[in-house]
Amino acid sequence: MNKLDLWSKRSRAYHKKIQSYLRYVMNDHFILVALFLLGALAYYYAEWIKTVNQLTSVLMVIISAIGALLPFVGKIATFLKEADSQFWGVLEEEWKPYFRSAKYYSWVFPLACQLVFLGAIFPLLVETKQISIWNMLPMGLNLFALKGLDFTLQEAMFVYDVKNKRGLELGLYLASFICIALSLFSVDSVWALLILPLILILNFWLQKTYLTSMRAYRWDYLISQEEQRQQRVFQLFSLFVDVPALNKAAAKRRKSLDGLVRFLSGKQAKTYNYLFARAFVRNAHYVTYYVQMLVLAGLLSFVLPLNGLGLAVQIALLLMTYFQLASLGNHYQESIMVRQYGLSQDELLQALQTILIKLSLIQIVFLSLWNLFLHQSVLVLVGAVICAVVLILFIQLYLKYRFRKQGQYYNH
């Protein structure tokens, strides 16, 4: 089979799978809530911009730090499968058009993210520096060139085992940070364009040095990278719908969180309390999602005011956390050793409710301290009480409903 035909076939199959999940995620309720949140964020962002008189050094550092992450957004989507290294690996030269198509396809998402970033900071720069849209061109070209440099490094890793990968990523981040900071400093000047030739020369040198001579592809690396890329996409969908294609994260003990296990399970831990606490701490998917939602709620505190809408958005994010963490209840359903203890499903439900309530209280404490630091208002304490009541009621009522709906797991 021609490699370009193989690419087309696999990309269509992948898009068909993604669309099957999007059909459940992008329902009317989700779109309505998303539009409401985006509208609220846009409104308060516009109101905040009116209060900014000049682009301070702190703002420039924050914008540069966020923008420097853009070159890392998007990996080359190869759609490779495990059998490729055995059946197609001997035809190294014929894979070049395949990977070229993969690279062109992979440009779409990074470019969209860059346009969103530039569109978000443009009103701020108009307000503080009185610029036109053409003044954003140098920064846009620099970001485009930096992403091209990142793709070149990714392609080099297709054939070379880079030992100091973290060092290269840190170097690219620092280079991106400096480029964006210089672009902000001289956003109304043509001097910002002087950065672009340096990036293009470095990119050209890397391509001539590492990509001109044909070498054997690192098939194991390529296949594992593609699997990780797809798993990140499926993790996003798993926030809204069950995704059979999502692999469960490997369990790993984290000694630094042993104290959290003891707090969650209690001094005289019952069986399910201890098992659920340990499952939460050792499973990277649960811990990462829990922390991400807390960080996201904290970041929104920068933009949203301390009022009913801001509190509602934060509560909505925390509710999503426990909607997803409710799957902890199924973690040991297939364990024969647990079943032999003869524990009732009532004990399972009570243990899960206890664990999730304790986790919610931890989030509320951290978020309240952060809000108090930002807003310095007594309303933070009122919001914390309301948030605690809403989350506890949700955990108590939703888990009962979910377990009863699953019938085979809960018989009251």
C-alpha positions as a Markdown table, in Angstrom:
| # | Residue | x | y | z |
|---|---|---|---|---|
| 1 | Met | 0.0 | 0.0 | 0.0 |
| 2 | Asn | 1.2 | 3.5 | -0.8 |
| 3 | Lys | 2.3 | 5.3 | 2.3 |
| 4 | Leu | 0.2 | 8.4 | 1.6 |
| 5 | Asp | -2.9 | 6.2 | 1.1 |
| 6 | Leu | -2.0 | 4.5 | 4.5 |
| 7 | Trp | -1.8 | 8.0 | 6.1 |
| 8 | Ser | -5.2 | 9.0 | 4.7 |
| 9 | Lys | -6.8 | 5.8 | 5.8 |
| 10 | Arg | -5.5 | 6.0 | 9.3 |
| 11 | Ser | -6.3 | 9.7 | 9.7 |
| 12 | Arg | -9.9 | 9.1 | 8.7 |
| 13 | Ala | -10.2 | 6.2 | 11.1 |
| 14 | Tyr | -8.8 | 8.4 | 13.9 |
| 15 | His | -11.1 | 11.3 | 13.1 |
| 16 | Lys | -14.1 | 8.9 | 13.1 |
| 17 | Lys | -13.2 | 7.7 | 16.6 |
| 18 | Ile | -12.8 | 11.3 | 17.8 |
| 19 | Gln | -16.1 | 12.3 | 16.3 |
| 20 | Ser | -17.8 | 9.4 | 18.1 |
| 21 | Tyr | -16.7 | 10.9 | 21.4 |
| 22 | Leu | -17.4 | 14.5 | 20.4 |
| 23 | Arg | -21.0 | 13.5 | 19.7 |
| 24 | Tyr | -21.5 | 12.9 | 23.4 |
| 25 | Val | -19.2 | 15.8 | 24.7 |
| 26 | Met | -20.5 | 18.6 | 22.4 |
| 27 | Asn | -24.2 | 18.3 | 23.4 |
| 28 | Asp | -26.5 | 21.2 | 23.8 |
| 29 | His | -26.0 | 21.6 | 27.6 |
| 30 | Phe | -22.2 | 21.6 | 27.3 |
| 31 | Ile | -22.2 | 24.2 | 24.4 |
| 32 | Leu | -24.6 | 26.4 | 26.4 |
| 33 | Val | -22.4 | 26.3 | 29.5 |
| 34 | Ala | -19.2 | 26.8 | 27.5 |
| 35 | Leu | -20.7 | 29.9 | 25.7 |
| 36 | Phe | -21.8 | 31.3 | 29.1 |
| 37 | Leu | -18.4 | 30.8 | 30.7 |
| 38 | Leu | -16.6 | 32.2 | 27.6 |
| 39 | Gly | -18.9 | 35.2 | 27.5 |
| 40 | Ala | -18.4 | 35.9 | 31.2 |
| 41 | Leu | -14.6 | 35.6 | 30.9 |
| 42 | Ala | -14.5 | 37.9 | 27.8 |
| 43 | Tyr | -16.6 | 40.5 | 29.6 |
| 44 | Tyr | -14.5 | 40.6 | 32.8 |
| 45 | Tyr | -11.3 | 40.4 | 30.8 |
| 46 | Ala | -12.5 | 43.5 | 28.8 |
| 47 | Glu | -13.4 | 45.3 | 32.0 |
| 48 | Trp | -10.0 | 44.4 | 33.5 |
| 49 | Ile | -8.1 | 45.7 | 30.5 |
| 50 | Lys | -9.8 | 49.1 | 31.0 |
| 51 | Thr | -8.1 | 49.4 | 34.4 |
| 52 | Val | -4.6 | 48.7 | 33.0 |
| 53 | Asn | -2.7 | 51.9 | 32.2 |
| 54 | Gln | 0.6 | 50.5 | 31.1 |
| 55 | Leu | 2.3 | 47.2 | 30.3 |
| 56 | Thr | 4.3 | 46.7 | 33.5 |
| 57 | Ser | 7.3 | 44.4 | 33.8 |
| 58 | Val | 5.2 | 41.9 | 35.8 |
| 59 | Leu | 2.6 | 41.7 | 33.1 |
| 60 | Met | 5.3 | 41.2 | 30.4 |
| 61 | Val | 6.9 | 38.4 | 32.4 |
| 62 | Ile | 3.5 | 36.7 | 32.9 |
| 63 | Ile | 2.6 | 37.0 | 29.2 |
| 64 | Ser | 6.0 | 35.8 | 28.1 |
| 65 | Ala | 5.9 | 32.8 | 30.5 |
| 66 | Ile | 2.6 | 31.7 | 29.2 |
| 67 | Gly | 3.4 | 32.3 | 25.5 |
| 68 | Ala | 6.7 | 30.4 | 25.9 |
| 69 | Leu | 4.7 | 27.3 | 26.3 |
| 70 | Leu | 3.1 | 27.6 | 22.9 |
| 71 | Pro | 6.0 | 25.9 | 20.9 |
| 72 | Phe | 5.4 | 22.8 | 23.0 |
| 73 | Val | 1.7 | 22.6 | 22.1 |
| 74 | Gly | 1.1 | 19.8 | 19.6 |
| 75 | Lys | 3.1 | 16.7 | 18.9 |
| 76 | Ile | 3.6 | 15.2 | 15.4 |
| 77 | Ala | 0.6 | 12.9 | 14.9 |
| 78 | Thr | 1.9 | 9.8 | 13.2 |
| 79 | Phe | -1.0 | 7.4 | 13.9 |
| 80 | Leu | 1.5 | 4.5 | 14.0 |
| 81 | Lys | 0.6 | 1.1 | 15.4 |
| 82 | Glu | 2.6 | -1.6 | 17.1 |
| 83 | Ala | 2.8 | -3.8 | 14.0 |
| 84 | Asp | 4.4 | -1.2 | 11.9 |
| 85 | Ser | 7.9 | -1.9 | 13.1 |
| 86 | Gln | 7.6 | -5.5 | 12.0 |
| 87 | Phe | 5.6 | -5.2 | 8.7 |
| 88 | Trp | 6.8 | -1.9 | 7.4 |
| 89 | Gly | 10.0 | -1.1 | 9.3 |
| 90 | Val | 12.3 | -2.5 | 6.5 |
| 91 | Leu | 11.1 | 0.2 | 4.1 |
| 92 | Glu | 12.6 | 3.2 | 5.8 |
| 93 | Glu | 12.9 | 5.4 | 2.7 |
| 94 | Glu | 9.2 | 4.9 | 1.8 |
| 95 | Trp | 8.1 | 6.4 | 5.1 |
| 96 | Lys | 9.3 | 9.9 | 4.4 |
| 97 | Pro | 6.1 | 11.0 | 2.6 |
| 98 | Tyr | 4.1 | 9.5 | 5.4 |
| 99 | Phe | 5.9 | 11.5 | 8.1 |
| 100 | Arg | 5.8 | 14.6 | 5.9 |
| 101 | Ser | 2.0 | 14.4 | 5.8 |
| 102 | Ala | 1.9 | 13.8 | 9.5 |
| 103 | Lys | 3.9 | 17.0 | 10.1 |
| 104 | Tyr | 1.7 | 19.1 | 7.9 |
| 105 | Tyr | -1.4 | 17.8 | 9.6 |
| 106 | Ser | 0.1 | 18.5 | 13.0 |
| 107 | Trp | 0.5 | 22.2 | 12.3 |
| 108 | Val | -3.3 | 22.9 | 12.6 |
| 109 | Phe | -3.7 | 22.7 | 16.3 |
| 110 | Pro | -0.6 | 24.7 | 17.3 |
| 111 | Leu | -1.5 | 27.4 | 14.8 |
| 112 | Ala | -5.0 | 27.7 | 16.3 |
| 113 | Cys | -3.5 | 28.0 | 19.8 |
| 114 | Gln | -1.1 | 30.7 | 18.7 |
| 115 | Leu | -4.0 | 32.7 | 17.1 |
| 116 | Val | -6.0 | 32.4 | 20.3 |
| 117 | Phe | -3.0 | 33.6 | 22.3 |
| 118 | Leu | -2.4 | 36.6 | 20.0 |
| 119 | Gly | -6.0 | 37.4 | 19.9 |
| 120 | Ala | -6.2 | 37.4 | 23.7 |
| 121 | Ile | -3.3 | 39.8 | 24.3 |
| 122 | Phe | -4.0 | 42.1 | 21.3 |
| 123 | Pro | -6.7 | 44.2 | 23.2 |
| 124 | Leu | -4.2 | 44.5 | 26.1 |
| 125 | Leu | -1.5 | 45.8 | 23.8 |
| 126 | Val | -3.9 | 48.1 | 22.0 |
| 127 | Glu | -4.9 | 49.6 | 25.4 |
| 128 | Thr | -1.3 | 50.0 | 26.7 |
| 129 | Lys | 0.8 | 50.6 | 23.6 |
| 130 | Gln | -1.7 | 52.0 | 21.1 |
| 131 | Ile | -0.6 | 49.6 | 18.3 |
| 132 | Ser | -2.3 | 48.2 | 15.2 |
| 133 | Ile | -2.9 | 44.6 | 14.3 |
| 134 | Trp | 0.1 | 44.7 | 11.9 |
| 135 | Asn | 2.4 | 45.3 | 14.9 |
| 136 | Met | 1.5 | 41.8 | 16.1 |
| 137 | Leu | 3.0 | 40.3 | 12.9 |
| 138 | Pro | 6.6 | 40.0 | 14.2 |
| 139 | Met | 5.4 | 38.1 | 17.4 |
| 140 | Gly | 3.2 | 35.8 | 15.3 |
| 141 | Leu | 6.1 | 35.0 | 12.9 |
| 142 | Asn | 8.4 | 34.4 | 15.8 |
| 143 | Leu | 6.0 | 32.0 | 17.4 |
| 144 | Phe | 5.5 | 30.2 | 14.1 |
| 145 | Ala | 9.2 | 29.8 | 13.6 |
| 146 | Leu | 9.7 | 28.6 | 17.1 |
| 147 | Lys | 7.0 | 25.9 | 16.6 |
| 148 | Gly | 8.8 | 24.9 | 13.4 |
| 149 | Leu | 12.0 | 24.6 | 15.4 |
| 150 | Asp | 10.2 | 22.3 | 17.9 |
| 151 | Phe | 8.9 | 20.1 | 15.1 |
| 152 | Thr | 12.5 | 19.8 | 13.7 |
| 153 | Leu | 13.7 | 18.6 | 17.2 |
| 154 | Gln | 10.8 | 16.1 | 17.3 |
| 155 | Glu | 11.8 | 14.8 | 13.8 |
| 156 | Ala | 15.4 | 14.5 | 14.9 |
| 157 | Met | 14.3 | 12.3 | 17.8 |
| 158 | Phe | 12.6 | 10.0 | 15.2 |
| 159 | Val | 16.1 | 8.7 | 14.4 |
| 160 | Tyr | 18.4 | 10.0 | 17.2 |
| 161 | Asp | 18.3 | 8.9 | 20.9 |
| 162 | Val | 18.7 | 12.3 | 22.5 |
| 163 | Lys | 20.0 | 11.9 | 26.0 |
| 164 | Asn | 19.5 | 15.4 | 27.3 |
| 165 | Lys | 15.9 | 15.9 | 26.1 |
| 166 | Arg | 15.0 | 17.9 | 29.2 |
| 167 | Gly | 17.9 | 20.3 | 28.6 |
| 168 | Leu | 16.8 | 20.9 | 25.0 |
| 169 | Glu | 13.2 | 21.6 | 26.1 |
| 170 | Leu | 14.5 | 24.0 | 28.8 |
| 171 | Gly | 16.6 | 25.7 | 26.2 |
| 172 | Leu | 13.7 | 26.0 | 23.8 |
| 173 | Tyr | 11.5 | 27.4 | 26.6 |
| 174 | Leu | 14.0 | 30.0 | 27.5 |
| 175 | Ala | 14.5 | 31.0 | 23.9 |
| 176 | Ser | 10.7 | 31.3 | 23.5 |
| 177 | Phe | 10.5 | 33.4 | 26.6 |
| 178 | Ile | 13.2 | 35.8 | 25.5 |
| 179 | Cys | 11.7 | 36.1 | 22.0 |
| 180 | Ile | 8.2 | 36.9 | 23.3 |
| 181 | Ala | 9.6 | 39.3 | 25.9 |
| 182 | Leu | 11.7 | 41.2 | 23.2 |
| 183 | Ser | 8.6 | 41.2 | 20.9 |
| 184 | Leu | 6.6 | 42.8 | 23.7 |
| 185 | Phe | 9.3 | 45.3 | 24.5 |
| 186 | Ser | 9.5 | 46.4 | 20.8 |
| 187 | Val | 6.0 | 45.4 | 19.7 |
| 188 | Asp | 5.6 | 48.8 | 17.9 |
| 189 | Ser | 9.0 | 48.5 | 16.2 |
| 190 | Val | 10.4 | 46.6 | 13.3 |
| 191 | Trp | 13.3 | 45.4 | 15.6 |
| 192 | Ala | 11.2 | 42.5 | 16.8 |
| 193 | Leu | 11.6 | 41.0 | 13.3 |
| 194 | Leu | 15.4 | 40.7 | 13.9 |
| 195 | Ile | 14.8 | 37.6 | 16.1 |
| 196 | Leu | 13.2 | 35.7 | 13.2 |
| 197 | Pro | 16.3 | 35.2 | 11.0 |
| 198 | Leu | 18.2 | 33.7 | 14.0 |
| 199 | Ile | 15.4 | 31.1 | 14.6 |
| 200 | Leu | 15.2 | 30.2 | 10.9 |
| 201 | Ile | 19.0 | 29.8 | 10.6 |
| 202 | Leu | 19.1 | 27.5 | 13.6 |
| 203 | Asn | 16.2 | 25.5 | 12.2 |
| 204 | Phe | 17.9 | 25.2 | 8.8 |
| 205 | Trp | 21.2 | 24.1 | 10.5 |
| 206 | Leu | 19.4 | 21.4 | 12.5 |
| 207 | Gln | 17.6 | 20.1 | 9.4 |
| 208 | Lys | 20.9 | 19.9 | 7.4 |
| 209 | Thr | 22.8 | 18.3 | 10.3 |
| 210 | Tyr | 20.3 | 15.7 | 11.5 |
| 211 | Leu | 17.6 | 15.1 | 8.9 |
| 212 | Thr | 19.4 | 15.0 | 5.5 |
| 213 | Ser | 21.1 | 11.6 | 5.8 |
| 214 | Met | 18.8 | 8.6 | 6.0 |
| 215 | Arg | 19.0 | 6.6 | 9.2 |
| 216 | Ala | 16.9 | 3.8 | 10.7 |
| 217 | Tyr | 13.8 | 5.1 | 12.5 |
| 218 | Arg | 13.4 | 4.4 | 16.3 |
| 219 | Trp | 10.2 | 2.5 | 15.9 |
| 220 | Asp | 9.7 | 1.7 | 19.5 |
| 221 | Tyr | 10.1 | 5.4 | 20.4 |
| 222 | Leu | 7.7 | 6.5 | 17.6 |
| 223 | Ile | 5.0 | 4.1 | 18.5 |
| 224 | Ser | 5.2 | 4.9 | 22.3 |
| 225 | Gln | 5.1 | 8.6 | 21.5 |
| 226 | Glu | 2.0 | 8.2 | 19.4 |
| 227 | Glu | 0.3 | 6.1 | 22.0 |
| 228 | Gln | 1.0 | 8.8 | 24.6 |
| 229 | Arg | -0.3 | 11.5 | 22.4 |
| 230 | Gln | -3.6 | 9.7 | 21.8 |
| 231 | Gln | -3.9 | 8.9 | 25.5 |
| 232 | Arg | -3.7 | 12.7 | 26.3 |
| 233 | Val | -6.6 | 13.3 | 23.9 |
| 234 | Phe | -8.6 | 10.5 | 25.3 |
| 235 | Gln | -8.0 | 11.8 | 28.9 |
| 236 | Leu | -9.7 | 15.0 | 27.9 |
| 237 | Phe | -12.8 | 13.2 | 26.6 |
| 238 | Ser | -12.8 | 11.0 | 29.7 |
| 239 | Leu | -13.8 | 14.1 | 31.7 |
| 240 | Phe | -17.2 | 13.9 | 30.1 |
| 241 | Val | -17.7 | 10.3 | 28.9 |
| 242 | Asp | -16.3 | 6.8 | 29.4 |
| 243 | Val | -13.5 | 6.2 | 27.0 |
| 244 | Pro | -12.7 | 2.5 | 26.5 |
| 245 | Ala | -9.5 | 3.4 | 24.5 |
| 246 | Leu | -8.1 | 5.1 | 27.6 |
| 247 | Asn | -5.4 | 3.1 | 29.3 |
| 248 | Lys | -5.4 | 3.1 | 33.1 |
| 249 | Ala | -2.4 | 4.9 | 34.5 |
| 250 | Ala | 0.1 | 2.6 | 36.2 |
| 251 | Ala | 0.0 | 2.5 | 40.0 |
| 252 | Lys | 3.0 | 4.0 | 41.7 |
| 253 | Arg | 3.7 | 4.6 | 45.3 |
| 254 | Arg | 4.4 | 8.2 | 46.3 |
| 255 | Lys | 6.1 | 8.2 | 49.7 |
| 256 | Ser | 5.6 | 12.0 | 50.0 |
| 257 | Leu | 1.8 | 11.4 | 50.0 |
| 258 | Asp | 1.7 | 8.7 | 52.7 |
| 259 | Gly | 0.5 | 11.4 | 55.1 |
| 260 | Leu | -2.4 | 12.1 | 52.7 |
| 261 | Val | -3.3 | 8.4 | 52.7 |
| 262 | Arg | -3.4 | 8.4 | 56.5 |
| 263 | Phe | -5.6 | 11.5 | 56.5 |
| 264 | Leu | -8.0 | 10.3 | 54.0 |
| 265 | Ser | -8.4 | 6.8 | 55.4 |
| 266 | Gly | -8.6 | 7.9 | 59.1 |
| 267 | Lys | -6.7 | 6.7 | 62.2 |
| 268 | Gln | -8.7 | 3.5 | 62.4 |
| 269 | Ala | -9.0 | 2.9 | 58.6 |
| 270 | Lys | -11.7 | 0.6 | 57.4 |
| 271 | Thr | -11.0 | -1.6 | 54.4 |
| 272 | Tyr | -12.6 | 0.5 | 51.7 |
| 273 | Asn | -11.4 | 3.8 | 53.2 |
| 274 | Tyr | -7.8 | 2.6 | 53.0 |
| 275 | Leu | -8.2 | 1.1 | 49.5 |
| 276 | Phe | -9.8 | 4.1 | 48.0 |
| 277 | Ala | -7.3 | 6.5 | 49.6 |
| 278 | Arg | -4.4 | 4.4 | 48.3 |
| 279 | Ala | -5.9 | 4.1 | 44.9 |
| 280 | Phe | -6.4 | 7.9 | 44.6 |
| 281 | Val | -2.8 | 8.6 | 45.7 |
| 282 | Arg | -1.1 | 5.9 | 43.6 |
| 283 | Asn | -3.0 | 6.5 | 40.3 |
| 284 | Ala | -1.5 | 9.3 | 38.3 |
| 285 | His | -4.7 | 10.0 | 36.4 |
| 286 | Tyr | -6.7 | 10.8 | 39.6 |
| 287 | Val | -4.0 | 12.9 | 41.3 |
| 288 | Thr | -3.2 | 14.8 | 38.1 |
| 289 | Tyr | -6.8 | 15.6 | 37.4 |
| 290 | Tyr | -7.5 | 16.7 | 41.0 |
| 291 | Val | -4.5 | 19.1 | 41.0 |
| 292 | Gln | -5.3 | 20.4 | 37.5 |
| 293 | Met | -8.8 | 21.4 | 38.4 |
| 294 | Leu | -7.6 | 23.1 | 41.5 |
| 295 | Val | -5.0 | 25.0 | 39.6 |
| 296 | Leu | -7.5 | 26.0 | 36.9 |
| 297 | Ala | -9.9 | 27.3 | 39.5 |
| 298 | Gly | -7.1 | 29.3 | 41.1 |
| 299 | Leu | -6.1 | 30.8 | 37.7 |
| 300 | Leu | -9.7 | 31.9 | 37.0 |
| 301 | Ser | -9.6 | 33.8 | 40.3 |
| 302 | Phe | -7.2 | 36.3 | 38.5 |
| 303 | Val | -9.9 | 37.2 | 35.9 |
| 304 | Leu | -13.2 | 36.6 | 37.7 |
| 305 | Pro | -14.4 | 39.0 | 40.4 |
| 306 | Leu | -15.4 | 37.8 | 43.9 |
| 307 | Asn | -19.1 | 37.7 | 43.3 |
| 308 | Gly | -21.8 | 35.1 | 42.5 |
| 309 | Leu | -20.6 | 34.4 | 39.0 |
| 310 | Gly | -17.0 | 33.9 | 40.0 |
| 311 | Leu | -18.0 | 31.6 | 42.8 |
| 312 | Ala | -20.3 | 29.7 | 40.5 |
| 313 | Val | -17.5 | 29.1 | 38.0 |
| 314 | Gln | -15.2 | 27.8 | 40.7 |
| 315 | Ile | -17.8 | 25.5 | 42.2 |
| 316 | Ala | -18.6 | 24.2 | 38.7 |
| 317 | Leu | -15.0 | 23.3 | 38.2 |
| 318 | Leu | -14.8 | 21.5 | 41.6 |
| 319 | Leu | -18.0 | 19.7 | 40.8 |
| 320 | Met | -16.4 | 18.3 | 37.6 |
| 321 | Thr | -13.6 | 17.0 | 39.8 |
| 322 | Tyr | -15.9 | 14.8 | 41.8 |
| 323 | Phe | -18.0 | 13.8 | 38.9 |
| 324 | Gln | -14.8 | 12.2 | 37.5 |
| 325 | Leu | -13.4 | 10.9 | 40.8 |
| 326 | Ala | -16.7 | 9.0 | 41.4 |
| 327 | Ser | -15.2 | 6.3 | 39.2 |
| 328 | Leu | -13.0 | 5.4 | 42.2 |
| 329 | Gly | -16.0 | 3.4 | 43.4 |
| 330 | Asn | -15.4 | 0.9 | 40.5 |
| 331 | His | -11.7 | 0.6 | 41.2 |
| 332 | Tyr | -11.9 | -2.7 | 43.2 |
| 333 | Gln | -15.2 | -4.2 | 41.9 |
| 334 | Glu | -13.4 | -6.9 | 40.0 |
| 335 | Ser | -10.9 | -7.7 | 42.8 |
| 336 | Ile | -11.4 | -11.2 | 44.0 |
| 337 | Met | -9.5 | -10.6 | 47.2 |
| 338 | Val | -11.8 | -7.7 | 48.2 |
| 339 | Arg | -14.9 | -9.7 | 47.4 |
| 340 | Gln | -13.7 | -12.5 | 49.7 |
| 341 | Tyr | -13.9 | -10.1 | 52.7 |
| 342 | Gly | -17.7 | -10.0 | 52.3 |
| 343 | Leu | -18.0 | -6.3 | 52.7 |
| 344 | Ser | -21.4 | -4.7 | 51.8 |
| 345 | Gln | -21.9 | -2.1 | 49.1 |
| 346 | Asp | -23.2 | 0.3 | 51.8 |
| 347 | Glu | -19.7 | 0.3 | 53.3 |
| 348 | Leu | -18.2 | 0.9 | 49.9 |
| 349 | Leu | -20.6 | 3.9 | 49.3 |
| 350 | Gln | -19.9 | 5.4 | 52.7 |
| 351 | Ala | -16.1 | 5.0 | 52.3 |
| 352 | Leu | -16.2 | 6.7 | 48.9 |
| 353 | Gln | -18.3 | 9.5 | 50.2 |
| 354 | Thr | -15.9 | 10.1 | 53.1 |
| 355 | Ile | -12.8 | 10.1 | 50.9 |
| 356 | Leu | -14.3 | 12.5 | 48.4 |
| 357 | Ile | -15.6 | 14.9 | 51.0 |
| 358 | Lys | -12.2 | 15.0 | 52.6 |
| 359 | Leu | -10.6 | 15.7 | 49.2 |
| 360 | Ser | -13.2 | 18.5 | 48.6 |
| 361 | Leu | -12.4 | 20.1 | 51.9 |
| 362 | Ile | -8.7 | 20.2 | 51.0 |
| 363 | Gln | -9.4 | 21.9 | 47.7 |
| 364 | Ile | -11.8 | 24.4 | 49.4 |
| 365 | Val | -9.1 | 25.3 | 52.0 |
| 366 | Phe | -6.4 | 25.9 | 49.4 |
| 367 | Leu | -8.7 | 27.8 | 47.1 |
| 368 | Ser | -10.0 | 30.0 | 49.9 |
| 369 | Leu | -6.5 | 30.9 | 51.1 |
| 370 | Trp | -5.7 | 31.8 | 47.5 |
| 371 | Asn | -8.8 | 33.9 | 47.1 |
| 372 | Leu | -8.1 | 35.6 | 50.4 |
| 373 | Phe | -4.6 | 36.5 | 49.2 |
| 374 | Leu | -6.0 | 37.9 | 45.9 |
| 375 | His | -9.2 | 39.7 | 47.1 |
| 376 | Gln | -8.6 | 40.2 | 50.8 |
| 377 | Ser | -12.4 | 40.2 | 51.6 |
| 378 | Val | -14.5 | 38.5 | 54.2 |
| 379 | Leu | -16.7 | 37.3 | 51.3 |
| 380 | Val | -14.1 | 34.6 | 50.7 |
| 381 | Leu | -15.2 | 32.9 | 53.9 |
| 382 | Val | -18.9 | 33.1 | 52.8 |
| 383 | Gly | -17.9 | 31.6 | 49.5 |
| 384 | Ala | -16.0 | 28.8 | 51.2 |
| 385 | Val | -19.0 | 27.8 | 53.3 |
| 386 | Ile | -21.3 | 27.8 | 50.3 |
| 387 | Cys | -18.8 | 25.8 | 48.2 |
| 388 | Ala | -18.5 | 23.2 | 51.0 |
| 389 | Val | -22.2 | 22.8 | 51.3 |
| 390 | Val | -22.7 | 22.4 | 47.6 |
| 391 | Leu | -19.9 | 19.9 | 47.2 |
| 392 | Ile | -20.9 | 17.8 | 50.2 |
| 393 | Leu | -24.5 | 17.7 | 49.0 |
| 394 | Phe | -23.4 | 16.8 | 45.5 |
| 395 | Ile | -21.1 | 14.0 | 46.7 |
| 396 | Gln | -23.7 | 12.5 | 49.0 |
| 397 | Leu | -26.6 | 12.7 | 46.5 |
| 398 | Tyr | -24.9 | 12.0 | 43.3 |
| 399 | Leu | -23.0 | 9.0 | 44.5 |
| 400 | Lys | -26.2 | 7.4 | 45.8 |
| 401 | Tyr | -27.9 | 8.1 | 42.5 |
| 402 | Arg | -24.9 | 6.7 | 40.5 |
| 403 | Phe | -24.6 | 3.5 | 42.5 |
| 404 | Arg | -28.4 | 2.9 | 42.4 |
| 405 | Lys | -28.3 | 3.5 | 38.6 |
| 406 | Gln | -25.5 | 0.9 | 38.3 |
| 407 | Gly | -27.8 | -1.6 | 40.1 |
| 408 | Gln | -25.3 | -4.5 | 40.1 |
| 409 | Tyr | -23.0 | -2.4 | 42.4 |
| 410 | Tyr | -25.5 | -1.0 | 44.9 |
| 411 | Asn | -28.5 | -2.8 | 46.4 |
| 412 | His | -30.1 | -0.7 | 49.1 |
